[in-house]
Amino acid sequence: KINATGGLSRNYFINLAKSLGYNITIDEPEPFRAGINRAGDRLWVPEIIWVWIVNIDDAQVPVYRFRAGSSVAGERLMTFGQNLIENIFQDLKPAHTQVVFNYKEKTTP
């Protein structure tokens, strides 16, 4: 992160993730537009143009569940661990975007 020169492109973030040991793809959904899209295409709200969906391959996120006796009042019933990649992307992403992380588990044939 210290040596990063910065960038706003998807390729910059894909290469940054690769340097951290993650294999990712980034989707930029488009809103549904009459005359361009067809029946059966996904409907998105117009604001979806500000969202990046980061697909992380072969990733596992630790899940922490509330436990009677060890958890305390006020804790969430379930939380997910914060990955290094999430924190870095939130710090370096373009200010006008929202990043959604999609963790894809490794599938065995």
N, CA, C and O atoms as a Tinker XYZ file with bonds, in Angstrom:
   436  protein
     1  N      0.829000   -1.187000    0.000000    73     2
     2  CA     0.000000    0.000000    0.000000    64     1     3
     3  C      0.874000    1.252000    0.000000    63     2     4     5
     4  O      0.520000    2.252000   -0.624000    81     3
     5  N      1.990000    1.206000    0.680000    73     3     6
     6  CA     2.859000    2.369000    0.748000    64     5     7
     7  C      3.440000    2.685000   -0.623000    63     6     8     9
     8  O      3.553000    3.852000   -0.998000    81     7
     9  N      3.808000    1.656000   -1.368000    73     7    10
    10  CA     4.426000    1.843000   -2.674000    64     9    11
    11  C      3.412000    2.043000   -3.794000    63    10    12    13
    12  O      3.797000    2.323000   -4.930000    81    11
    13  N      2.134000    1.905000   -3.496000    73    11    14
    14  CA     1.115000    2.020000   -4.530000    64    13    15
    15  C      1.047000    3.445000   -5.057000    63    14    16    17
    16  O      1.026000    4.404000   -4.285000    81    15
    17  N      1.012000    3.572000   -6.365000    73    15    18
    18  CA     0.926000    4.895000   -6.984000    64    17    19
    19  C     -0.523000    5.327000   -7.148000    63    18    20    21
    20  O     -0.800000    6.502000   -7.390000    81    19
    21  N     -1.430000    4.402000   -7.019000    73    19    22
    22  CA    -2.849000    4.720000   -7.124000    64    21    23
    23  C     -3.370000    4.508000   -8.526000    63    22    24    25
    24  O     -2.607000    4.353000   -9.480000    81    23
    25  N     -4.661000    4.506000   -8.628000    73    23    26
    26  CA    -5.304000    4.330000   -9.906000    64    25    27
    27  C     -6.788000    4.174000   -9.704000    63    26    28    29
    28  O     -7.241000    3.839000   -8.609000    81    27
    29  N     -7.547000    4.413000  -10.751000    73    27    30
    30  CA    -8.994000    4.298000  -10.667000    64    29    31
    31  C     -9.543000    3.204000  -11.569000    63    30    32    33
    32  O    -10.750000    2.966000  -11.589000    81    31
    33  N     -8.674000    2.540000  -12.311000    73    31    34
    34  CA    -9.154000    1.544000  -13.267000    64    33    35
    35  C     -9.359000    0.190000  -12.606000    63    34    36    37
    36  O     -8.785000   -0.113000  -11.560000    81    35
    37  N    -10.198000   -0.614000  -13.253000    73    35    38
    38  CA   -10.405000   -1.987000  -12.770000    64    37    39
    39  C     -9.103000   -2.766000  -12.818000    63    38    40    41
    40  O     -8.810000   -3.534000  -11.902000    81    39
    41  N     -8.304000   -2.578000  -13.886000    73    39    42
    42  CA    -7.035000   -3.305000  -14.004000    64    41    43
    43  C     -6.091000   -2.996000  -12.855000    63    42    44    45
    44  O     -5.389000   -3.885000  -12.374000    81    43
    45  N     -6.068000   -1.749000  -12.411000    73    43    46
    46  CA    -5.222000   -1.386000  -11.275000    64    45    47
    47  C     -5.615000   -2.202000  -10.038000    63    46    48    49
    48  O     -4.752000   -2.749000   -9.352000    81    47
    49  N     -6.922000   -2.281000   -9.759000    73    47    50
    50  CA    -7.383000   -3.000000   -8.579000    64    49    51
    51  C     -7.222000   -4.514000   -8.726000    63    50    52    53
    52  O     -6.959000   -5.203000   -7.740000    81    51
    53  N     -7.374000   -5.033000   -9.930000    73    51    54
    54  CA    -7.150000   -6.469000  -10.157000    64    53    55
    55  C     -5.687000   -6.810000   -9.919000    63    54    56    57
    56  O     -5.382000   -7.826000   -9.295000    81    55
    57  N     -4.778000   -5.973000  -10.409000    73    55    58
    58  CA    -3.348000   -6.202000  -10.186000    64    57    59
    59  C     -2.969000   -6.010000   -8.725000    63    58    60    61
    60  O     -2.109000   -6.727000   -8.213000    81    59
    61  N     -3.592000   -5.060000   -8.050000    73    59    62
    62  CA    -3.347000   -4.859000   -6.623000    64    61    63
    63  C     -3.759000   -6.100000   -5.837000    63    62    64    65
    64  O     -3.025000   -6.554000   -4.959000    81    63
    65  N     -4.926000   -6.646000   -6.150000    73    63    66
    66  CA    -5.395000   -7.852000   -5.471000    64    65    67
    67  C     -4.472000   -9.034000   -5.762000    63    66    68    69
    68  O     -4.181000   -9.836000   -4.874000    81    67
    69  N     -4.013000   -9.138000   -7.010000    73    67    70
    70  CA    -3.094000  -10.217000   -7.377000    64    69    71
    71  C     -1.805000  -10.123000   -6.567000    63    70    72    73
    72  O     -1.257000  -11.147000   -6.159000    81    71
    73  N     -1.310000   -8.899000   -6.327000    73    71    74
    74  CA    -0.091000   -8.730000   -5.540000    64    73    75
    75  C     -0.308000   -9.131000   -4.082000    63    74    76    77
    76  O      0.652000   -9.432000   -3.372000    81    75
    77  N     -1.568000   -9.138000   -3.631000    73    75    78
    78  CA    -1.898000   -9.567000   -2.271000    64    77    79
    79  C     -2.231000  -11.053000   -2.206000    63    78    80    81
    80  O     -2.486000  -11.584000   -1.125000    81    79
    81  N     -2.232000  -11.731000   -3.359000    73    79    82
    82  CA    -2.503000  -13.164000   -3.398000    64    81    83
    83  C     -3.946000  -13.537000   -3.663000    63    82    84    85
    84  O     -4.336000  -14.685000   -3.449000    81    83
    85  N     -4.754000  -12.580000   -4.129000    73    83    86
    86  CA    -6.159000  -12.842000   -4.426000    64    85    87
    87  C     -6.371000  -12.869000   -5.931000    63    86    88    89
    88  O     -5.763000  -12.094000   -6.669000    81    87
    89  N     -7.237000  -13.768000   -6.376000    73    87    90
    90  CA    -7.638000  -13.826000   -7.775000    64    89    91
    91  C     -9.052000  -13.261000   -7.849000    63    90    92    93
    92  O     -9.993000  -13.870000   -7.339000    81    91
    93  N     -9.206000  -12.091000   -8.486000    73    91    94
    94  CA   -10.515000  -11.431000   -8.500000    64    93    95
    95  C    -10.923000  -11.023000   -9.910000    63    94    96    97
    96  O    -10.107000  -10.953000  -10.829000    81    95
    97  N    -12.201000  -10.759000  -10.039000    73    95    98
    98  CA   -12.754000  -10.066000  -11.199000    64    97    99
    99  C    -13.639000   -8.952000  -10.658000    63    98   100   101
   100  O    -14.141000   -9.039000   -9.538000    81    99
   101  N    -13.825000   -7.920000  -11.444000    73    99   102
   102  CA   -14.670000   -6.801000  -11.023000    64   101   103
   103  C    -15.762000   -6.601000  -12.061000    63   102   104   105
   104  O    -15.483000   -6.421000  -13.247000    81   103
   105  N    -17.004000   -6.635000  -11.605000    73   103   106
   106  CA   -18.159000   -6.385000  -12.469000    64   105   107
   107  C    -18.677000   -4.980000  -12.216000    63   106   108   109
   108  O    -18.747000   -4.525000  -11.075000    81   107
   109  N    -19.040000   -4.300000  -13.294000    73   107   110
   110  CA   -19.680000   -2.992000  -13.204000    64   109   111
   111  C    -21.052000   -3.113000  -13.858000    63   110   112   113
   112  O    -21.182000   -2.956000  -15.073000    81   111
   113  N    -22.079000   -3.392000  -13.048000    73   111   114
   114  CA   -23.413000   -3.586000  -13.619000    64   113   115
   115  C    -23.941000   -2.324000  -14.282000    63   114   116   117
   116  O    -23.600000   -1.209000  -13.885000    81   115
   117  N    -24.770000   -2.510000  -15.287000    73   115   118
   118  CA   -25.406000   -1.420000  -16.020000    64   117   119
   119  C    -26.901000   -1.441000  -15.715000    63   118   120   121
   120  O    -27.476000   -2.521000  -15.579000    81   119
   121  N    -27.544000   -0.285000  -15.604000    73   119   122
   122  CA   -28.988000   -0.273000  -15.381000    64   121   123
   123  C    -29.728000   -0.772000  -16.622000    63   122   124   125
   124  O    -29.206000   -0.711000  -17.735000    81   123
   125  N    -30.921000   -1.253000  -16.419000    73   123   126
   126  CA   -31.758000   -1.719000  -17.525000    64   125   127
   127  C    -32.156000   -0.524000  -18.369000    63   126   128   129
   128  O    -32.618000    0.493000  -17.852000    81   127
   129  N    -31.971000   -0.660000  -19.679000    73   127   130
   130  CA   -32.318000    0.428000  -20.593000    64   129   131
   131  C    -33.209000   -0.115000  -21.714000    63   130   132   133
   132  O    -32.867000   -1.082000  -22.394000    81   131
   133  N    -34.363000    0.539000  -21.882000    73   131   134
   134  CA   -35.277000    0.144000  -22.949000    64   133   135
   135  C    -34.589000    0.359000  -24.288000    63   134   136   137
   136  O    -33.928000    1.375000  -24.502000    81   135
   137  N    -34.749000   -0.595000  -25.177000    73   135   138
   138  CA   -34.142000   -0.505000  -26.492000    64   137   139
   139  C    -32.768000   -1.155000  -26.556000    63   138   140   141
   140  O    -32.298000   -1.498000  -27.640000    81   139
   141  N    -32.121000   -1.327000  -25.416000    73   139   142
   142  CA   -30.810000   -1.978000  -25.370000    64   141   143
   143  C    -30.936000   -3.370000  -24.755000    63   142   144   145
   144  O    -30.463000   -4.358000  -25.316000    81   143
   145  N    -31.580000   -3.428000  -23.594000    73   143   146
   146  CA   -31.760000   -4.703000  -22.913000    64   145   147
   147  C    -32.983000   -5.422000  -23.449000    63   146   148   149
   148  O    -33.817000   -4.837000  -24.141000    81   147
   149  N    -33.073000   -6.709000  -23.114000    73   147   150
   150  CA   -34.173000   -7.538000  -23.576000    64   149   151
   151  C    -34.891000   -8.146000  -22.392000    63   150   152   153
   152  O    -34.417000   -8.089000  -21.257000    81   151
   153  N    -36.051000   -8.733000  -22.678000    73   151   154
   154  CA   -36.791000   -9.444000  -21.638000    64   153   155
   155  C    -35.901000  -10.548000  -21.078000    63   154   156   157
   156  O    -35.236000  -11.263000  -21.828000    81   155
   157  N    -35.895000  -10.677000  -19.770000    73   155   158
   158  CA   -35.062000  -11.681000  -19.131000    64   157   159
   159  C    -33.757000  -11.132000  -18.584000    63   158   160   161
   160  O    -33.111000  -11.780000  -17.760000    81   159
   161  N    -33.351000   -9.926000  -19.039000    73   159   162
   162  CA   -32.146000   -9.300000  -18.494000    64   161   163
   163  C    -32.429000   -8.810000  -17.080000    63   162   164   165
   164  O    -33.566000   -8.504000  -16.720000    81   163
   165  N    -31.364000   -8.747000  -16.292000    73   163   166
   166  CA   -31.502000   -8.302000  -14.908000    64   165   167
   167  C    -31.886000   -6.831000  -14.847000    63   166   168   169
   168  O    -31.378000   -6.009000  -15.609000    81   167
   169  N    -32.795000   -6.511000  -13.922000    73   167   170
   170  CA   -33.202000   -5.135000  -13.700000    64   169   171
   171  C    -32.356000   -4.537000  -12.585000    63   170   172   173
   172  O    -32.323000   -5.067000  -11.475000    81   171
   173  N    -31.687000   -3.456000  -12.872000    73   171   174
   174  CA   -30.922000   -2.721000  -11.868000    64   173   175
   175  C    -31.493000   -1.318000  -11.761000    63   174   176   177
   176  O    -32.083000   -0.806000  -12.712000    81   175
   177  N    -31.319000   -0.709000  -10.619000    73   175   178
   178  CA   -31.715000    0.690000  -10.447000    64   177   179
   179  C    -30.685000    1.567000  -11.151000    63   178   180   181
   180  O    -29.552000    1.124000  -11.342000    81   179
   181  N    -31.030000    2.788000  -11.541000    73   179   182
   182  CA   -30.064000    3.647000  -12.249000    64   181   183
   183  C    -28.774000    3.905000  -11.466000    63   182   184   185
   184  O    -27.722000    4.105000  -12.073000    81   183
   185  N    -28.835000    3.904000  -10.133000    73   183   186
   186  CA   -27.659000    4.180000   -9.310000    64   185   187
   187  C    -26.646000    3.044000   -9.304000    63   186   188   189
   188  O    -25.580000    3.182000   -8.704000    81   187
   189  N    -26.948000    1.933000   -9.953000    73   187   190
   190  CA   -26.040000    0.781000   -9.965000    64   189   191
   191  C    -24.733000    1.117000  -10.685000    63   190   192   193
   192  O    -23.741000    0.409000  -10.518000    81   191
   193  N    -24.720000    2.175000  -11.472000    73   191   194
   194  CA   -23.490000    2.550000  -12.187000    64   193   195
   195  C    -22.373000    2.961000  -11.239000    63   194   196   197
   196  O    -21.221000    3.062000  -11.660000    81   195
   197  N    -22.687000    3.200000   -9.965000    73   195   198
   198  CA   -21.668000    3.593000   -8.992000    64   197   199
   199  C    -21.204000    2.409000   -8.152000    63   198   200   201
   200  O    -20.476000    2.598000   -7.178000    81   199
   201  N    -21.607000    1.206000   -8.506000    73   199   202
   202  CA   -21.274000    0.013000   -7.712000    64   201   203
   203  C    -20.287000   -0.863000   -8.464000    63   202   204   205
   204  O    -20.438000   -1.104000   -9.662000    81   203
   205  N    -19.271000   -1.337000   -7.743000    73   203   206
   206  CA   -18.369000   -2.374000   -8.238000    64   205   207
   207  C    -18.678000   -3.644000   -7.480000    63   206   208   209
   208  O    -18.806000   -3.623000   -6.256000    81   207
   209  N    -18.800000   -4.745000   -8.191000    73   207   210
   210  CA   -18.955000   -6.046000   -7.545000    64   209   211
   211  C    -17.628000   -6.765000   -7.708000    63   210   212   213
   212  O    -17.237000   -7.127000   -8.818000    81   211
   213  N    -16.936000   -6.970000   -6.591000    73   211   214
   214  CA   -15.631000   -7.622000   -6.594000    64   213   215
   215  C    -15.848000   -9.096000   -6.293000    63   214   216   217
   216  O    -16.242000   -9.456000   -5.183000    81   215
   217  N    -15.591000   -9.950000   -7.279000    73   215   218
   218  CA   -15.726000  -11.398000   -7.132000    64   217   219
   219  C    -14.371000  -11.968000   -6.737000    63   218   220   221
   220  O    -13.405000  -11.872000   -7.494000    81   219
   221  N    -14.306000  -12.560000   -5.552000    73   219   222
   222  CA   -13.055000  -13.123000   -5.045000    64   221   223
   223  C    -13.154000  -14.638000   -5.138000    63   222   224   225
   224  O    -13.999000  -15.259000   -4.494000    81   223
   225  N    -12.273000  -15.226000   -5.953000    73   223   226
   226  CA   -12.288000  -16.671000   -6.171000    64   225   227
   227  C    -11.597000  -17.411000   -5.025000    63   226   228   229
   228  O    -10.638000  -16.913000   -4.434000    81   227
   229  N    -12.096000  -18.595000   -4.728000    73   227   230
   230  CA   -11.493000  -19.504000   -3.738000    64   229   231
   231  C    -11.235000  -18.823000   -2.406000    63   230   232   233
   232  O    -10.182000  -19.030000   -1.803000    81   231
   233  N    -12.167000  -18.023000   -1.942000    73   231   234
   234  CA   -11.971000  -17.292000   -0.686000    64   233   235
   235  C    -12.931000  -17.804000    0.378000    63   234   236   237
   236  O    -14.081000  -18.138000    0.095000    81   235
   237  N    -12.444000  -17.856000    1.572000    73   235   238
   238  CA   -13.280000  -18.211000    2.706000    64   237   239
   239  C    -13.219000  -17.089000    3.717000    63   238   240   241
   240  O    -12.142000  -16.596000    4.052000    81   239
   241  N    -14.367000  -16.693000    4.195000    73   239   242
   242  CA   -14.451000  -15.622000    5.171000    64   241   243
   243  C    -14.863000  -16.233000    6.502000    63   242   244   245
   244  O    -15.860000  -16.952000    6.567000    81   243
   245  N    -14.115000  -15.959000    7.560000    73   243   246
   246  CA   -14.523000  -16.502000    8.856000    64   245   247
   247  C    -15.856000  -15.915000    9.304000    63   246   248   249
   248  O    -16.107000  -14.721000    9.140000    81   247
   249  N    -16.695000  -16.758000    9.865000    73   247   250
   250  CA   -17.998000  -16.340000   10.366000    64   249   251
   251  C    -17.967000  -16.475000   11.885000    63   250   252   253
   252  O    -17.602000  -17.523000   12.418000    81   251
   253  N    -18.355000  -15.405000   12.572000    73   251   254
   254  CA   -18.396000  -15.416000   14.023000    64   253   255
   255  C    -19.852000  -15.351000   14.459000    63   254   256   257
   256  O    -20.574000  -14.422000   14.098000    81   255
   257  N    -20.281000  -16.341000   15.236000    73   255   258
   258  CA   -21.668000  -16.417000   15.683000    64   257   259
   259  C    -21.757000  -16.094000   17.172000    63   258   260   261
   260  O    -20.845000  -16.390000   17.943000    81   259
   261  N    -22.875000  -15.481000   17.557000    73   259   262
   262  CA   -23.136000  -15.183000   18.964000    64   261   263
   263  C    -23.216000  -16.492000   19.737000    63   262   264   265
   264  O    -23.850000  -17.446000   19.287000    81   263
   265  N    -22.573000  -16.536000   20.900000    73   263   266
   266  CA   -22.605000  -17.741000   21.737000    64   265   267
   267  C    -22.966000  -17.365000   23.168000    63   266   268   269
   268  O    -22.348000  -16.494000   23.781000    81   267
   269  N    -23.980000  -18.046000   23.677000    73   267   270
   270  CA   -24.373000  -17.827000   25.071000    64   269   271
   271  C    -23.209000  -18.225000   25.970000    63   270   272   273
   272  O    -22.603000  -19.280000   25.786000    81   271
   273  N    -22.908000  -17.383000   26.930000    73   271   274
   274  CA   -21.828000  -17.677000   27.862000    64   273   275
   275  C    -20.514000  -17.011000   27.501000    63   274   276   277
   276  O    -19.726000  -16.679000   28.387000    81   275
   277  N    -20.264000  -16.810000   26.208000    73   275   278
   278  CA   -19.011000  -16.156000   25.826000    64   277   279
   279  C    -19.247000  -14.804000   25.143000    63   278   280   281
   280  O    -18.372000  -13.939000   25.180000    81   279
   281  N    -20.403000  -14.615000   24.529000    73   279   282
   282  CA   -20.730000  -13.329000   23.916000    64   281   283
   283  C    -21.431000  -12.448000   24.951000    63   282   284   285
   284  O    -21.945000  -12.938000   25.957000    81   283
   285  N    -21.442000  -11.161000   24.691000    73   283   286
   286  CA   -22.062000  -10.226000   25.629000    64   285   287
   287  C    -23.226000   -9.511000   24.973000    63   286   288   289
   288  O    -23.365000   -9.505000   23.750000    81   287
   289  N    -24.057000   -8.910000   25.803000    73   287   290
   290  CA   -25.208000   -8.162000   25.298000    64   289   291
   291  C    -24.725000   -7.041000   24.393000    63   290   292   293
   292  O    -23.742000   -6.363000   24.692000    81   291
   293  N    -25.422000   -6.860000   23.296000    73   291   294
   294  CA   -25.066000   -5.816000   22.347000    64   293   295
   295  C    -24.265000   -6.319000   21.162000    63   294   296   297
   296  O    -24.154000   -5.619000   20.156000    81   295
   297  N    -23.701000   -7.524000   21.255000    73   295   298
   298  CA   -22.968000   -8.077000   20.112000    64   297   299
   299  C    -23.947000   -8.528000   19.051000    63   298   300   301
   300  O    -25.083000   -8.894000   19.353000    81   299
   301  N    -23.507000   -8.501000   17.824000    73   299   302
   302  CA   -24.345000   -8.982000   16.718000    64   301   303
   303  C    -24.493000  -10.495000   16.809000    63   302   304   305
   304  O    -23.646000  -11.185000   17.377000    81   303
   305  N    -25.582000  -10.996000   16.241000    73   303   306
   306  CA   -25.800000  -12.437000   16.245000    64   305   307
   307  C    -24.834000  -13.149000   15.311000    63   306   308   309
   308  O    -24.464000  -14.298000   15.551000    81   307
   309  N    -24.428000  -12.469000   14.248000    73   307   310
   310  CA   -23.461000  -13.052000   13.325000    64   309   311
   311  C    -22.657000  -11.926000   12.692000    63   310   312   313
   312  O    -23.224000  -10.919000   12.268000    81   311
   313  N    -21.346000  -12.089000   12.624000    73   311   314
   314  CA   -20.492000  -11.134000   11.941000    64   313   315
   315  C    -19.515000  -11.900000   11.065000    63   314   316   317
   316  O    -19.244000  -13.079000   11.296000    81   315
   317  N    -18.999000  -11.225000   10.076000    73   315   318
   318  CA   -18.045000  -11.818000    9.163000    64   317   319
   319  C    -16.711000  -11.129000    9.347000    63   318   320   321
   320  O    -16.656000   -9.920000    9.574000    81   319
   321  N    -15.636000  -11.891000    9.250000    73   319   322
   322  CA   -14.301000  -11.338000    9.424000    64   321   323
   323  C    -13.954000  -10.345000    8.339000    63   322   324   325
   324  O    -14.403000  -10.473000    7.199000    81   323
   325  N    -13.163000   -9.366000    8.690000    73   323   326
   326  CA   -12.713000   -8.365000    7.728000    64   325   327
   327  C    -11.438000   -8.857000    7.055000    63   326   328   329
   328  O    -10.436000   -9.105000    7.726000    81   327
   329  N    -11.472000   -8.995000    5.777000    73   327   330
   330  CA   -10.292000   -9.414000    5.030000    64   329   331
   331  C     -9.412000   -8.224000    4.709000    63   330   332   333
   332  O     -9.875000   -7.085000    4.638000    81   331
   333  N     -8.156000   -8.504000    4.521000    73   331   334
   334  CA    -7.191000   -7.474000    4.136000    64   333   335
   335  C     -7.638000   -6.770000    2.857000    63   334   336   337
   336  O     -7.561000   -5.546000    2.758000    81   335
   337  N     -8.094000   -7.530000    1.902000    73   335   338
   338  CA    -8.482000   -6.952000    0.613000    64   337   339
   339  C     -9.651000   -5.977000    0.758000    63   338   340   341
   340  O     -9.689000   -4.959000    0.067000    81   339
   341  N    -10.600000   -6.272000    1.642000    73   339   342
   342  CA   -11.734000   -5.367000    1.829000    64   341   343
   343  C    -11.268000   -4.022000    2.368000    63   342   344   345
   344  O    -11.703000   -2.975000    1.889000    81   343
   345  N    -10.399000   -4.044000    3.348000    73   343   346
   346  CA    -9.919000   -2.789000    3.937000    64   345   347
   347  C     -9.136000   -1.959000    2.928000    63   346   348   349
   348  O     -9.315000   -0.743000    2.853000    81   347
   349  N     -8.279000   -2.598000    2.160000    73   347   350
   350  CA    -7.480000   -1.864000    1.178000    64   349   351
   351  C     -8.363000   -1.289000    0.083000    63   350   352   353
   352  O     -8.180000   -0.138000   -0.314000    81   351
   353  N     -9.320000   -2.069000   -0.413000    73   351   354
   354  CA   -10.218000   -1.566000   -1.455000    64   353   355
   355  C    -11.050000   -0.396000   -0.942000    63   354   356   357
   356  O    -11.255000    0.577000   -1.668000    81   355
   357  N    -11.531000   -0.473000    0.300000    73   355   358
   358  CA   -12.325000    0.624000    0.852000    64   357   359
   359  C    -11.496000    1.894000    0.985000    63   358   360   361
   360  O    -12.016000    2.997000    0.814000    81   359
   361  N    -10.198000    1.746000    1.290000    73   359   362
   362  CA    -9.321000    2.913000    1.411000    64   361   363
   363  C     -8.966000    3.528000    0.065000    63   362   364   365
   364  O     -8.866000    4.750000   -0.046000    81   363
   365  N     -8.770000    2.689000   -0.973000    73   363   366
   366  CA    -8.242000    3.171000   -2.243000    64   365   367
   367  C     -9.279000    3.347000   -3.346000    63   366   368   369
   368  O     -8.963000    3.922000   -4.388000    81   367
   369  N    -10.494000    2.874000   -3.153000    73   367   370
   370  CA   -11.513000    2.935000   -4.211000    64   369   371
   371  C    -11.844000    4.372000   -4.566000    63   370   372   373
   372  O    -11.638000    5.277000   -3.758000    81   371
   373  N    -12.359000    4.590000   -5.778000    73   371   374
   374  CA   -12.822000    5.931000   -6.123000    64   373   375
   375  C    -13.916000    6.371000   -5.144000    63   374   376   377
   376  O    -14.766000    5.566000   -4.761000    81   375
   377  N    -13.896000    7.631000   -4.745000    73   375   378
   378  CA   -14.795000    8.130000   -3.705000    64   377   379
   379  C    -16.272000    7.994000   -4.064000    63   378   380   381
   380  O    -17.116000    7.868000   -3.176000    81   379
   381  N    -16.586000    8.017000   -5.336000    73   379   382
   382  CA   -17.983000    7.986000   -5.757000    64   381   383
   383  C    -18.545000    6.573000   -5.894000    63   382   384   385
   384  O    -19.713000    6.413000   -6.249000    81   383
   385  N    -17.746000    5.553000   -5.623000    73   383   386
   386  CA   -18.203000    4.181000   -5.820000    64   385   387
   387  C    -18.482000    3.476000   -4.505000    63   386   388   389
   388  O    -17.972000    3.854000   -3.450000    81   387
   389  N    -19.304000    2.443000   -4.597000    73   387   390
   390  CA   -19.552000    1.536000   -3.489000    64   389   391
   391  C    -19.037000    0.176000   -3.932000    63   390   392   393
   392  O    -19.297000   -0.251000   -5.057000    81   391
   393  N    -18.309000   -0.506000   -3.059000    73   391   394
   394  CA   -17.750000   -1.803000   -3.407000    64   393   395
   395  C    -18.504000   -2.895000   -2.655000    63   394   396   397
   396  O    -18.657000   -2.828000   -1.435000    81   395
   397  N    -18.975000   -3.904000   -3.395000    73   395   398
   398  CA   -19.653000   -5.049000   -2.820000    64   397   399
   399  C    -18.763000   -6.253000   -3.069000    63   398   400   401
   400  O    -18.304000   -6.464000   -4.192000    81   399
   401  N    -18.513000   -7.047000   -2.032000    73   399   402
   402  CA   -17.637000   -8.201000   -2.154000    64   401   403
   403  C    -18.463000   -9.472000   -2.261000    63   402   404   405
   404  O    -19.373000   -9.711000   -1.468000    81   403
   405  N    -18.127000  -10.280000   -3.256000    73   403   406
   406  CA   -18.805000  -11.545000   -3.515000    64   405   407
   407  C    -17.753000  -12.650000   -3.392000    63   406   408   409
   408  O    -16.882000  -12.789000   -4.250000    81   407
   409  N    -17.843000  -13.420000   -2.329000    73   407   410
   410  CA   -16.865000  -14.491000   -2.097000    64   409   411
   411  C    -17.347000  -15.773000   -2.745000    63   410   412   413
   412  O    -18.437000  -16.261000   -2.447000    81   411
   413  N    -16.531000  -16.311000   -3.631000    73   411   414
   414  CA   -16.865000  -17.545000   -4.327000    64   413   415
   415  C    -16.019000  -18.672000   -3.741000    63   414   416   417
   416  O    -14.789000  -18.613000   -3.746000    81   415
   417  N    -16.699000  -19.693000   -3.241000    73   415   418
   418  CA   -15.987000  -20.828000   -2.677000    64   417   419
   419  C    -15.460000  -21.713000   -3.787000    63   418   420   421
   420  O    -15.993000  -21.749000   -4.897000    81   419
   421  N    -14.410000  -22.416000   -3.457000    73   419   422
   422  CA   -13.835000  -23.352000   -4.412000    64   421   423
   423  C    -14.818000  -24.514000   -4.605000    63   422   424   425
   424  O    -15.292000  -25.114000   -3.641000    81   423
   425  N    -15.106000  -24.808000   -5.854000    73   423   426
   426  CA   -16.027000  -25.905000   -6.150000    64   425   427
   427  C    -15.223000  -27.134000   -6.533000    63   426   428   429
   428  O    -14.240000  -27.040000   -7.269000    81   427
   429  N    -15.641000  -28.274000   -6.036000    73   427   430
   430  CA   -14.972000  -29.526000   -6.373000    64   429   431
   431  C    -15.859000  -30.324000   -7.311000    63   430   432   433
   432  O    -17.059000  -30.458000   -7.072000    81   431
   433  N    -15.280000  -30.853000   -8.372000    73   431   434
   434  CA   -16.112000  -31.601000   -9.342000    64   433   435
   435  C    -16.552000  -32.930000   -8.796000    63   434   436
   436  O    -17.252000  -33.677000   -9.480000    81   435
